[in-house]
């Protein structure tokens, strides 16, 4: 399977962080910004870096941005450029368009354009966004610092039908099951005799490297 390709438009602090995190995760990352100094500073930390205006469709197409699976429009200071870039990407058929919004009004405009994900700088950190976009099976992610993380994840296929005692996540991976969300009931600190069901969502606490061992892809490939 080919690697997923991400495009990042606008390389301020947020956009640069998103681009680097995605590249570190092993994805192909194509970036564009008007500032030559910014491009020079990041070109060794992404797959391809282009100097250009993000509202020029020809430039986006030539750079391969419009062929990416996901395009993240991180430029939000110039609302007009942000909206035009979103329109271009949606019209070109980009599978998933993510836009950073200045405020709720801006976000509502983007939503009406059909933008797939609208993010707000006060709510979404760059790392949280990347983990949300790239994590497999992970439904929610909360970084509490010191390499400690709480996640909500669907039960892995190999867990279904097994008791927590059999899985023994605490001793094998140093991961604690804080709760299990189930259709008919929620269990906080579930008993070890609890059997995992296919539809269960587990709330887990542990270190990022522990989740990597569990093959829950949340770690800084970003």
C-alpha positions in Angstrom: 0.0 0.0 0.0 1.3 3.4 -1.0 2.2 5.9 1.8 -0.5 8.4 2.5 0.4 11.9 1.2 -0.2 15.0 3.1 -0.1 18.6 1.8 0.4 21.5 4.2 -0.3 25.1 3.1 1.1 27.9 5.2 4.1 27.3 7.4 3.6 29.4 10.5 4.3 27.8 13.8 1.3 25.5 13.6 1.7 24.5 10.0 5.5 23.9 10.4 4.8 21.7 13.4 2.1 19.7 11.6 4.4 19.2 8.6 7.4 18.0 10.7 5.3 15.7 12.9 3.7 14.0 9.8 7.1 13.6 8.2 8.6 12.2 11.4 5.7 9.7 11.4 6.9 8.4 8.0 4.4 10.0 5.7 5.1 11.9 2.5 4.6 15.6 3.2 4.4 18.3 0.5 4.4 21.9 1.8 4.0 25.4 0.3 4.5 28.9 1.6 5.3 32.3 0.0 8.3 32.9 2.4 11.5 31.6 0.8 13.3 31.7 4.2 10.6 29.5 5.7 10.9 27.0 2.9 14.7 26.9 3.2 14.3 26.2 6.9 12.0 23.2 6.5 13.0 21.6 3.2 15.2 19.0 4.8 12.4 18.0 7.2 9.6 17.2 4.7 9.4 15.3 1.4 9.0 18.3 -0.9 8.9 22.0 -0.2 7.7 24.7 -2.6 7.7 28.5 -2.6 4.4 29.6 -3.9 1.1 31.3 -3.3 -1.5 28.9 -1.8 -4.3 30.5 -3.7 -2.7 29.9 -7.1 -4.3 26.7 -8.4 -1.7 26.1 -11.1 1.1 26.3 -8.4 -0.8 23.9 -6.2 -1.3 21.5 -9.0 2.3 21.6 -10.2 3.6 21.0 -6.7 1.3 17.9 -6.4 -0.6 19.4 -3.5 -3.9 18.6 -5.2 -3.0 15.0 -5.6 -2.4 14.5 -1.9 -4.8 12.4 0.2 -5.1 15.1 2.8 -4.5 18.8 2.5 -4.1 20.9 5.7 -4.6 24.6 5.2 -2.7 26.0 8.2 -2.7 29.6 7.0 -5.5 31.4 9.0 -4.2 35.0 9.4 -5.4 35.8 5.9 -9.0 34.5 6.0 -9.5 35.2 2.3 -6.5 33.1 1.3 -7.6 30.3 3.7 -11.1 30.2 2.2 -9.9 30.4 -1.5 -7.3 27.6 -0.9 -10.1 25.5 0.7 -12.3 26.1 -2.4 -9.6 25.1 -4.8 -8.8 21.9 -2.9 -12.5 20.9 -2.6 -13.1 21.6 -6.3 -10.0 19.6 -7.2 -11.5 16.6 -5.4 -9.0 16.3 -2.5 -10.3 13.4 -0.4 -9.9 15.3 3.0 -9.4 19.0 3.5 -8.5 20.3 6.9 -8.6 24.1 7.6 -7.4 26.1 10.5 -10.0 28.8 11.4 -9.6 32.1 13.2 -12.9 32.0 15.0 -16.4 30.4 15.0 -17.7 32.6 12.1 -14.7 31.6 10.0 -15.2 28.0 10.9 -18.9 28.1 9.9 -17.9 29.5 6.5 -15.4 26.7 6.0 -18.0 24.1 7.1 -20.4 25.4 4.5 -17.7 25.0 1.8 -17.6 21.3 2.7 -14.3 21.4 4.5 -13.9 18.0 6.2 -12.3 19.1 9.4 -12.2 22.6 10.9 -9.7 23.2 13.6 -9.3 26.1 16.1 -5.8 27.0 17.4 -7.0 27.4 21.0 -8.5 23.9 20.9 -6.2 21.8 18.7 -2.5 21.5 19.1 -0.4 20.4 16.1 0.4 17.1 17.6 -3.2 16.4 18.6 -4.3 17.1 15.0 -1.7 14.8 13.5 -2.6 12.0 15.8 -6.2 12.5 15.1 -5.5 12.3 11.3 -3.2 9.3 11.4 -4.1 7.1 14.3 -5.5 3.7 13.5 -8.4 2.8 15.7 -7.7 5.6 18.2 -10.9 7.6 18.8 -9.5 10.2 21.1 -6.1 11.3 22.4 -5.1 13.4 25.3 -1.5 14.2 26.0 -1.0 14.9 29.7 2.8 15.5 29.5 5.8 13.6 30.7 5.2 11.1 27.8 1.9 10.1 29.5 -1.2 9.7 27.5 -4.9 8.8 27.9 -6.6 7.4 24.8 -9.9 6.0 23.8 -9.6 3.1 21.3 -11.8 0.5 19.8 -11.1 -3.0 21.0 -8.4 -4.6 18.9 -9.5 -7.8 17.1 -7.1 -9.9 19.1 -8.6 -8.6 22.4 -12.2 -9.6 21.6 -13.5 -12.6 23.6 -10.7 -12.3 26.2 -10.9 -11.3 29.8 -8.8 -8.4 31.0 -7.0 -10.8 33.2 -5.9 -12.7 30.1 -4.8 -9.6 28.3 -2.9 -8.5 31.4 -2.1 -5.1 29.7 -0.8 -3.6 32.9 2.0 -6.1 33.4 2.8 -6.8 29.8 2.7 -3.3 28.5 2.4 -1.0 31.5 -1.0 0.2 30.3 -3.9 0.6 32.6 -7.6 0.1 31.5 -9.3 3.1 33.2 -12.8 2.4 31.8 -14.8 0.5 29.1 -17.5 2.2 27.2 -20.2 -0.3 26.1 -23.5 0.2 24.4 -25.6 -0.6 27.5 -23.2 0.2 30.3 -20.0 2.1 31.2 -17.5 0.4 33.5 -15.0 2.6 35.4 -12.0 0.5 36.6 -13.5 -2.7 35.2 -13.0 -6.0 36.9 -10.3 -8.3 35.6 -13.0 -10.9 34.9 -14.5 -8.5 32.3 -14.6 -10.0 28.8 -13.9 -7.7 25.9 -16.7 -7.4 23.3 -16.3 -6.3 19.7 -18.1 -3.0 20.1 -16.2 -2.0 23.3 -14.3 1.3 23.5 -11.4 1.1 26.0 -10.1 4.1 27.8 -6.4 3.4 28.4 -3.6 5.2 30.4 0.1 4.7 29.7 3.2 5.9 28.1 3.4 6.6 24.4 6.0 3.9 23.8 3.7 1.4 25.5 0.9 2.2 23.0 3.4 1.8 20.2 4.1 -1.7 21.5 0.4 -2.4 21.4 0.4 -1.3 17.7 -1.8 1.6 18.5 -0.4 4.2 16.2 -0.5 7.4 18.3 3.2 8.2 18.8 5.3 10.9 17.3 5.7 9.7 13.9 4.3 13.2 13.8 
